[in-house]
Amino acid sequence: MKFYLNLALIIVSISLIIMVVLQSRGIGLGGLGGGDFGGSGYHVRRGVERLIFNITIGLSVTFFVLAILNVTLPG
């Protein structure tokens, strides 16, 4: 059981890393310094960007649950 839990944790963590990198890829170098404080204002996520955002949230929750189970279940 512990082996499959660790395997699932590895797969979810790699997927989560990929989703975060896909989200930050569109920011460019402006995101490193805090972005543009001028007139960029409000941004609405649509289409693929919203899908990637929702998948990232789901993977984050799954990662958290798997990590808690990994610690609490006896070896």
Backbone as CSV, one residue per row, in Angstrom:
resi,resn,N_x,N_y,N_z,CA_x,CA_y,CA_z,C_x,C_y,C_z
1,MET,0.827,-1.206,0.000,0.000,0.000,0.000,0.866,1.262,0.000
2,LYS,1.905,1.242,0.833,2.786,2.408,0.947,3.515,2.675,-0.387
3,PHE,3.855,1.607,-1.101,4.537,1.768,-2.384,3.654,2.522,-3.383
4,TYR,2.392,2.136,-3.462,1.467,2.784,-4.401,1.171,4.223,-3.993
5,LEU,1.142,4.467,-2.699,0.937,5.826,-2.213,2.127,6.717,-2.577
6,ASN,3.342,6.181,-2.408,4.536,6.942,-2.795,4.597,7.166,-4.296
7,LEU,4.205,6.174,-5.063,4.195,6.312,-6.520,3.197,7.376,-6.960
8,ALA,2.004,7.362,-6.356,0.996,8.380,-6.671,1.482,9.765,-6.279
9,LEU,2.170,9.871,-5.150,2.699,11.154,-4.700,3.751,11.692,-5.676
10,ILE,4.584,10.822,-6.194,5.600,11.235,-7.173,4.945,11.709,-8.467
11,ILE,3.954,10.959,-8.948,3.276,11.322,-10.198,2.537,12.646,-10.055
12,VAL,1.835,12.829,-8.935,1.097,14.078,-8.708,2.059,15.254,-8.551
13,SER,3.180,15.043,-7.873,4.125,16.145,-7.689,4.766,16.569,-9.007
14,ILE,5.106,15.621,-9.861,5.670,15.968,-11.178,4.631,16.691,-12.024
15,SER,3.386,16.220,-11.977,2.314,16.884,-12.720,2.079,18.303,-12.208
16,LEU,2.142,18.477,-10.895,1.958,19.802,-10.306,3.075,20.754,-10.732
17,ILE,4.299,20.272,-10.764,5.421,21.093,-11.218,5.215,21.524,-12.666
18,ILE,4.781,20.605,-13.508,4.547,20.921,-14.926,3.451,21.975,-15.072
19,MET,2.372,21.844,-14.311,1.276,22.820,-14.398,1.712,24.209,-13.924
20,VAL,2.502,24.270,-12.877,2.983,25.573,-12.390,3.910,26.212,-13.416
21,VAL,4.755,25.419,-14.038,5.656,25.958,-15.070,4.852,26.439,-16.275
22,LEU,3.808,25.710,-16.654,2.964,26.144,-17.771,2.262,27.463,-17.457
23,GLN,1.858,27.655,-16.210,1.212,28.909,-15.830,2.189,30.070,-15.857
24,SER,3.384,29.857,-15.361,4.335,30.962,-15.252,5.052,31.242,-16.566
25,ARG,4.908,30.377,-17.549,5.578,30.573,-18.833,5.087,31.828,-19.544
26,GLY,3.829,32.179,-19.387,3.266,33.341,-20.056,3.614,34.661,-19.396
27,ILE,4.174,34.629,-18.198,4.479,35.862,-17.479,5.685,36.569,-18.077
28,GLY,6.708,35.816,-18.429,7.917,36.415,-18.958,8.779,36.996,-17.857
29,LEU,9.708,37.875,-18.210,10.621,38.445,-17.228,9.960,39.514,-16.376
30,GLY,8.845,40.046,-16.789,8.157,41.065,-16.005,7.635,40.537,-14.686
31,GLY,7.342,39.236,-14.624,6.850,38.635,-13.399,7.913,38.491,-12.332
32,LEU,9.182,38.526,-12.730,10.258,38.373,-11.754,10.403,39.605,-10.881
33,GLY,10.193,40.773,-11.437,10.357,41.999,-10.681,9.068,42.528,-10.096
34,GLY,8.026,41.753,-10.101,6.759,42.195,-9.539,5.764,42.612,-10.596
35,GLY,6.155,42.575,-11.839,5.215,42.881,-12.913,5.080,44.370,-13.186
36,ASP,4.132,44.694,-14.029,3.864,46.068,-14.422,2.833,46.657,-13.475
37,PHE,3.204,47.711,-12.781,2.271,48.343,-11.867,1.462,49.431,-12.550
38,GLY,1.663,49.602,-13.832,0.975,50.650,-14.572,-0.475,50.336,-14.814
39,GLY,-0.843,50.075,-16.042,-2.246,49.935,-16.375,-2.696,48.527,-16.662
40,SER,-1.923,47.516,-16.238,-2.324,46.144,-16.569,-3.606,45.742,-15.855
41,GLY,-3.749,46.077,-14.592,-4.998,45.913,-13.858,-5.509,44.505,-13.743
42,TYR,-6.781,44.319,-14.009,-7.501,43.077,-13.780,-7.316,42.121,-14.949
43,HIS,-7.129,40.840,-14.635,-6.921,39.833,-15.677,-7.910,38.689,-15.468
44,VAL,-8.639,38.336,-16.506,-9.619,37.254,-16.444,-9.023,36.030,-17.119
45,ARG,-9.079,34.888,-16.419,-8.603,33.639,-17.011,-9.710,33.066,-17.893
46,ARG,-9.325,32.690,-19.112,-10.289,32.112,-20.042,-9.664,30.935,-20.767
47,GLY,-10.492,30.028,-21.186,-10.063,28.921,-22.021,-9.047,28.014,-21.367
48,VAL,-7.940,27.803,-22.076,-6.898,26.888,-21.628,-6.249,27.391,-20.341
49,GLU,-6.084,28.697,-20.219,-5.482,29.259,-19.012,-6.319,28.937,-17.773
50,ARG,-7.620,29.012,-17.901,-8.513,28.688,-16.779,-8.469,27.193,-16.472
51,LEU,-8.411,26.367,-17.512,-8.324,24.925,-17.335,-7.040,24.538,-16.599
52,ILE,-5.921,25.121,-17.008,-4.643,24.841,-16.344,-4.683,25.305,-14.895
53,PHE,-5.297,26.451,-14.637,-5.435,26.961,-13.272,-6.248,26.007,-12.409
54,ASN,-7.377,25.518,-12.932,-8.225,24.593,-12.177,-7.545,23.244,-11.946
55,ILE,-6.813,22.757,-12.941,-6.073,21.513,-12.779,-4.991,21.676,-11.718
56,THR,-4.337,22.831,-11.691,-3.311,23.100,-10.686,-3.895,23.083,-9.280
57,ILE,-5.067,23.661,-9.110,-5.729,23.633,-7.797,-6.075,22.201,-7.405
58,GLY,-6.619,21.436,-8.329,-6.962,20.037,-8.048,-5.746,19.203,-7.693
59,LEU,-4.647,19.399,-8.431,-3.424,18.673,-8.135,-2.833,19.085,-6.788
60,SER,-2.976,20.358,-6.431,-2.479,20.822,-5.140,-3.231,20.161,-3.988
61,VAL,-4.534,20.093,-4.105,-5.346,19.447,-3.066,-5.014,17.956,-2.998
62,THR,-4.882,17.307,-4.146,-4.541,15.892,-4.190,-3.168,15.641,-3.572
63,PHE,-2.206,16.506,-3.884,-0.866,16.376,-3.313,-0.905,16.503,-1.795
64,PHE,-1.670,17.460,-1.293,-1.778,17.672,0.149,-2.402,16.453,0.829
65,VAL,-3.460,15.907,0.264,-4.130,14.737,0.841,-3.197,13.525,0.827
66,LEU,-2.499,13.311,-0.291,-1.576,12.184,-0.379,-0.421,12.328,0.604
67,ALA,0.073,13.541,0.788,1.169,13.766,1.730,0.719,13.484,3.164
68,ILE,-0.491,13.913,3.513,-1.020,13.638,4.854,-1.219,12.133,5.051
69,LEU,-1.769,11.448,4.044,-1.951,9.998,4.137,-0.610,9.276,4.254
70,ASN,0.380,9.766,3.545,1.699,9.149,3.567,2.325,9.232,4.957
71,VAL,2.058,10.312,5.665,2.623,10.490,7.003,1.828,9.708,8.044
72,THR,0.509,9.673,7.904,-0.321,9.081,8.946,-0.461,7.563,8.857
73,LEU,-0.387,6.988,7.659,-0.539,5.545,7.543,0.716,4.829,8.047
74,PRO,0.523,3.741,8.760,1.692,2.995,9.257,2.431,2.302,8.099
75,GLY,3.738,2.185,8.233,4.598,1.642,7.198,4.500,0.166,7.063
